[in-house]
């Protein structure tokens, strides 16, 4: 039987794989393209061979960073570089690219090879996942947050005053905005005032405005935030820092729906939805005589308590992914994720600054990251304890980030309740049978 040429075997093999493959000569002209590459790009083998790869591949990185050209120049492989190509019919396709040089039997470089994987299905699944766990700009799969998600439309439909309590960085403003955008007032302004950032006199003029002649520099009338927010929503952040004298004036707004600008002798009516937020225990401030009880009762009509990030660790991978997308767009980078070692540290941290602290950590990592993945040496030194040389953790193998996070939160909750499964299941919002099944799955029995 006649022996086949090696090239024939290679062609059979390359045409049988799901990843797209094409080869080029040293000038960048295509010499071979497999069937998967034809399907992904929409160009046939005959249409592609002899043409420059950028005429066929049409990737968004062709002009800024041609992966194959870079490999031919540096002689270094590129692995899993994210990109988007324009298919023959005009559709955009998300892919990941890997490149290497081609050498002949004498070791001379005769061109390059590029393999690429269609990520459309993965991107679609990620999109569905984010839609499932997203409300506005809020991302969470935590059951406590989802309990709030479930009642938020009902809260938004009413005009009742809302008090949002939670530690700094938990996302109080995001929830206030979500309520506004779900309400009938959505087409009107959403006005934010930080009550802890200004002294009394400035805060009063900011809230209520002033009339011409109210003080020396008052050359003309100036509307306050309540006037600007009319028919919309005003968000009073850090309400616990408001002085007693201003508390009285805010109480009048809540009771009478009217206020007086500085220097005015006639009241102004207002139609505004008030959402207040604080990182303090207002009930304790009332008991200590630092906050008016009548104002507290007016504000505390609907109360939302936001858990700290340490109680919703399963959200950390979701938030990391969202911040990576945000900073990729902002900084023009193409970081695809975090290493297993970095992720383990990120999952174990207690986050006294909550979601805002995590976002700052990822932004810091983006500044230092030179590759396509955030590693431990990209994280802040105070976060890692300066342990740059620590031995690598074993890889996560086939566990997804979400499974790893789920195992972490179950293990921590079990420790919190001394391995009491009933209390653990109650806090996690699942039944005991489900908890037992997950404990068995993650070797926590």
C-alpha positions in Angstrom: 0.0 0.0 0.0 1.3 3.4 -1.0 2.5 5.5 1.9 0.7 8.9 2.3 2.7 12.1 2.4 3.0 13.5 5.9 1.2 16.7 4.8 -1.8 14.7 3.9 -1.9 13.3 7.5 -1.5 16.8 8.9 -4.4 18.1 6.8 -6.7 15.3 7.9 -5.8 15.9 11.5 -6.2 19.7 11.3 -9.5 19.5 9.5 -10.9 17.2 12.2 -10.4 19.6 15.2 -12.9 22.2 16.4 -10.4 25.1 16.6 -9.7 27.3 13.6 -6.1 27.0 12.3 -4.3 28.8 9.5 -0.7 29.1 8.5 1.1 31.9 6.8 4.4 32.4 5.0 7.0 35.0 6.3 5.1 37.7 4.4 1.9 37.1 6.3 0.1 35.4 3.3 -2.2 32.5 4.2 -0.9 29.1 3.0 -3.4 26.8 4.7 -6.8 27.1 6.5 -8.7 24.2 8.1 -12.4 23.6 8.0 -13.1 25.1 11.4 -11.4 28.3 10.3 -13.6 28.4 7.3 -16.7 28.0 9.4 -15.6 30.6 12.0 -14.5 33.3 9.5 -17.0 32.6 6.7 -14.2 32.5 4.1 -13.4 29.3 2.1 -9.9 27.9 1.9 -9.8 28.9 -1.8 -10.8 32.5 -0.9 -8.2 32.7 1.8 -5.0 31.1 0.4 -2.6 33.6 -1.1 -4.2 36.6 0.7 -2.8 38.5 3.7 -4.2 37.1 7.0 -5.7 40.6 8.0 -7.8 40.5 4.8 -9.5 37.3 5.9 -9.2 37.3 9.7 -10.3 41.0 10.2 -9.7 41.0 13.9 -10.0 44.1 16.1 -6.3 43.7 17.1 -4.9 43.5 13.5 -3.9 47.1 13.5 -2.9 47.6 17.1 -1.3 44.3 17.9 -1.0 41.6 15.2 -0.4 38.5 17.2 1.2 36.5 14.4 3.4 39.4 13.4 4.5 39.8 17.0 5.4 36.1 17.3 7.4 36.1 14.0 9.4 39.1 15.3 9.9 37.9 18.9 10.0 34.1 18.2 7.7 33.8 21.3 4.4 32.1 21.4 1.2 33.9 22.4 -1.5 31.9 24.3 -5.2 32.7 24.5 -5.2 36.3 23.5 -8.8 37.6 23.4 -10.0 39.3 20.2 -13.1 39.9 18.1 -13.2 39.1 14.4 -15.6 40.3 11.7 -17.1 37.3 9.9 -17.6 37.4 6.1 -21.2 38.2 6.6 -20.5 41.1 8.9 -21.2 39.4 12.3 -18.8 39.9 15.2 -17.3 36.7 16.7 -15.5 36.6 20.1 -12.4 34.4 19.9 -9.1 33.6 21.7 -5.9 33.4 19.7 -2.7 31.4 20.1 0.3 31.8 17.8 3.6 30.0 17.1 6.4 30.0 14.5 6.7 27.4 11.8 10.1 25.9 11.1 11.3 23.5 8.4 13.4 20.4 9.0 16.6 22.5 9.2 15.1 24.8 11.9 14.6 27.7 9.7 11.5 29.9 10.2 9.2 29.5 7.2 6.1 31.3 8.5 3.6 31.2 11.4 0.6 29.3 12.6 -2.4 30.7 14.4 -5.1 28.7 16.2 -8.3 30.4 17.4 -11.3 29.3 19.4 -14.9 30.5 18.9 -16.0 31.9 22.3 -19.5 32.9 21.1 -21.3 30.2 23.2 -19.2 31.0 26.3 -19.9 34.7 25.9 -23.6 34.1 25.5 -23.6 31.9 28.6 -21.7 34.6 30.5 -24.3 37.2 29.3 -27.2 35.0 30.5 -25.4 34.5 33.9 -24.9 38.2 34.4 -28.5 38.9 33.4 -29.6 36.3 36.0 -27.5 37.9 38.8 -27.8 41.5 37.8 -30.3 44.3 38.7 -29.2 47.6 37.1 -25.6 48.0 38.1 -25.9 45.6 41.1 -24.3 42.2 40.6 -25.0 39.4 43.1 -25.9 35.8 43.5 -26.2 36.1 47.3 -29.6 35.1 48.7 -29.7 38.1 51.0 -29.2 40.5 48.1 -31.7 38.5 46.0 -34.3 38.8 48.7 -33.9 42.6 48.3 -34.0 42.2 44.5 -37.4 40.5 44.9 -39.0 43.4 46.9 -37.3 46.3 45.2 -40.0 46.6 42.4 -42.7 46.9 45.1 -40.6 49.5 47.0 -40.1 51.4 43.8 -43.8 51.5 43.0 -44.6 53.3 46.3 -43.5 56.8 47.2 -42.6 55.8 50.7 -39.3 57.1 52.3 -36.6 54.5 52.3 -33.7 54.1 54.7 -30.7 52.0 53.4 -28.3 50.9 56.1 -24.9 49.2 55.4 -21.2 49.6 55.9 -19.2 51.9 53.7 -18.7 50.5 50.2 -21.6 48.1 50.2 -23.4 49.8 47.4 -26.1 52.0 49.0 -26.1 54.5 46.2 -26.5 51.7 43.6 -29.6 50.5 45.4 -31.0 54.0 45.7 -30.5 54.5 41.9 -32.2 51.1 41.2 -35.2 52.2 43.2 -35.4 55.4 41.3 -35.0 53.8 37.9 -37.7 51.2 38.7 -40.1 53.9 39.9 -42.6 56.2 38.0 -40.1 59.0 38.7 -37.4 57.4 36.5 -37.6 60.2 33.8 -37.1 62.9 36.4 -33.8 63.8 38.2 -31.9 61.6 40.7 -30.1 64.0 43.0 -27.4 62.9 45.5 -26.3 64.9 48.6 -23.6 63.7 50.9 -24.7 65.0 54.3 -21.4 64.2 55.9 -19.2 66.1 53.5 -20.4 69.7 54.2 -20.6 71.9 57.3 -24.1 72.9 58.4 -24.4 76.3 56.7 -23.3 75.0 53.3 -25.4 71.8 53.6 -28.5 73.9 54.4 -28.0 76.1 51.3 -27.2 73.0 49.2 -30.4 71.3 50.3 -32.8 74.2 50.3 -31.1 76.9 48.2 -31.2 80.6 49.0 -32.7 83.9 47.7 -30.9 87.0 46.5 -29.6 89.0 49.4 -29.7 86.1 51.9 -26.1 86.9 52.7 -23.3 89.1 51.3 -22.4 87.0 48.2 -26.0 86.0 47.4 -26.2 88.0 44.2 -29.1 86.0 42.8 -31.5 83.2 43.7 -30.0 79.8 43.8 -32.2 76.6 43.8 -31.3 73.9 46.3 -31.2 70.2 45.7 -34.8 69.7 46.7 -35.8 72.1 44.0 -33.6 70.4 41.4 -35.0 67.0 42.4 -38.6 68.1 42.2 -40.8 65.2 40.9 -37.7 63.0 41.0 -35.7 61.4 43.8 -33.3 62.9 46.3 -30.7 60.6 47.9 -29.4 61.8 51.3 -26.2 59.8 51.9 -24.7 59.6 55.4 -27.8 61.0 56.9 -26.5 60.0 60.4 -24.0 62.8 60.2 -26.7 65.5 59.9 -26.7 68.1 62.7 -29.8 68.3 65.0 -30.7 71.8 63.6 -30.9 70.5 60.1 -32.7 67.4 61.2 -35.6 69.7 62.3 -35.8 71.3 58.9 -35.6 67.9 57.1 -38.4 66.7 59.4 -40.6 69.5 58.1 -40.0 68.5 54.5 -41.1 65.0 55.3 -44.2 66.1 57.3 -45.4 69.1 55.3 -43.7 68.5 51.9 -42.4 72.1 52.1 -39.2 74.0 52.9 -37.9 77.6 53.1 -34.8 78.6 51.1 -32.2 80.7 53.1 -33.4 84.3 53.4 -36.9 83.5 52.3 -40.0 84.2 54.3 -42.4 82.0 52.2 -42.3 78.2 52.0 -41.8 76.3 48.8 -43.7 73.1 48.1 -41.8 70.0 46.9 -42.8 66.7 45.3 -39.8 64.5 45.8 -39.1 60.9 46.9 -36.6 60.8 49.7 -34.1 57.9 50.0 -31.7 58.2 52.9 -28.6 56.0 53.6 -26.2 55.6 56.5 -23.3 53.4 57.6 -24.3 54.1 61.3 -26.8 52.4 63.6 -29.5 55.2 63.6 -31.5 53.4 66.3 -28.4 53.6 68.6 -27.9 57.3 67.7 -31.5 57.9 68.8 -30.9 56.1 72.1 -27.8 58.2 72.6 -29.7 61.4 71.9 -27.7 62.2 68.8 -30.6 61.7 66.3 -34.2 62.8 66.5 -36.6 59.9 67.1 -39.4 61.6 65.2 -37.1 62.0 62.1 -35.9 58.4 62.5 -39.5 57.1 62.4 -40.3 59.3 59.3 -37.2 57.9 57.5 -37.6 54.3 58.6 -40.8 53.6 56.7 -39.1 51.0 54.4 -35.7 49.8 55.6 -33.1 47.9 53.5 -30.1 46.4 55.2 -27.1 45.6 53.0 -24.8 42.8 54.1 -21.0 43.3 54.0 -19.0 41.6 51.2 -17.6 39.2 53.8 -21.1 37.7 54.1 -21.5 37.4 50.3 -18.2 35.8 49.2 -19.9 33.9 46.4 -20.2 37.3 44.7 -16.5 38.0 44.6 -15.8 36.1 41.3 -18.8 37.9 39.7 -17.6 41.3 40.9 -14.0 40.6 39.8 -15.2 39.7 36.3 -17.4 42.9 36.2 -14.5 45.1 37.3 -12.1 43.5 34.8 -14.6 44.3 32.0 -14.9 47.9 33.3 -11.1 48.5 33.5 -10.4 46.8 30.2 -12.7 49.3 28.6 -11.3 52.2 30.6 -7.6 51.4 30.2 -7.6 49.8 26.8 -6.3 46.5 28.1 -7.3 42.9 27.4 -7.0 41.1 30.8 -8.9 37.9 30.8 -9.1 37.0 34.5 -7.1 36.3 37.6 -4.7 33.5 38.5 -5.8 30.7 40.9 -3.3 31.9 43.5 -4.6 35.5 43.3 -8.2 34.4 43.4 -7.7 32.4 46.6 -6.3 35.5 48.3 -9.2 37.6 47.0 -11.7 35.1 48.3 -10.2 34.9 51.8 -9.8 38.6 52.4 -12.4 40.2 54.8 -12.9 43.5 52.9 -13.5 46.1 55.6 -14.0 48.5 52.7 -16.4 46.0 51.0 -17.2 46.2 47.3 -15.4 49.5 46.9 -12.2 48.0 48.4 -12.4 45.1 45.9 -12.8 47.5 43.0 -9.8 49.5 44.2 -7.7 46.3 44.5 -8.6 45.3 40.9 -7.8 48.8 39.6 -4.4 48.7 41.4 -3.8 45.3 39.8 -4.6 46.7 36.3 -2.0 49.4 36.7 0.7 46.8 37.5 -0.4 43.9 35.4 1.8 43.4 32.3 0.3 40.1 31.1 -3.3 39.0 30.3 -4.0 37.6 33.7 -3.9 39.2 37.2 -1.4 37.4 39.4 -0.5 37.7 43.0 2.4 40.1 42.3 -0.1 42.6 40.8 -2.1 42.9 44.1 -1.3 45.6 46.7 1.5 44.7 49.0 -0.6 45.5 52.1 -3.2 43.0 50.7 -0.8 40.2 50.1 1.4 40.9 53.1 4.4 41.3 50.8 4.4 37.5 50.1 5.6 37.7 46.5 7.7 34.6 46.7 5.1 32.3 48.3 4.8 28.9 46.7 2.0 28.6 44.2 -1.3 27.0 45.2 -2.3 23.9 43.4 -4.5 24.7 40.3 -8.2 24.7 40.6 -8.5 22.0 37.9 -12.0 21.9 36.5 -13.7 23.9 39.3 -15.3 27.0 38.0 -14.8 30.2 39.9 -18.4 30.1 41.1 -18.1 26.6 42.5 -14.9 27.5 44.3 -16.6 30.6 45.8 -19.6 28.4 46.9 -17.4 26.0 48.6 -15.6 28.9 50.5 -18.9 30.4 51.7 -20.3 27.0 52.9 -17.1 26.2 54.7 -17.0 29.6 56.5 -20.7 29.4 57.5 -20.2 25.9 58.9 -17.3 27.2 61.0 -19.4 30.1 62.1 -22.1 27.8 63.5 -19.8 25.1 64.8 -20.8 22.7 62.0 -24.5 23.0 62.9 -26.1 22.2 59.6 -29.5 23.4 60.4 -28.3 26.9 61.3 -25.9 26.9 58.3 -28.7 25.9 55.9 -31.0 28.6 57.3 -28.3 31.4 56.9 -27.5 30.2 53.3 -31.2 30.1 52.4 -31.2 26.4 51.3 -32.7 23.3 52.8 -30.6 20.8 54.8 -30.7 18.1 52.0 -29.2 20.6 49.5 -26.6 21.6 52.1 -25.6 18.0 52.7 -25.4 17.4 48.9 -23.1 20.4 48.4 -21.0 19.5 51.4 -20.5 16.0 49.9 -19.7 17.6 46.5 -17.0 19.8 48.0 -15.6 17.2 50.5 -16.8 19.2 53.5 -18.4 16.2 55.4 
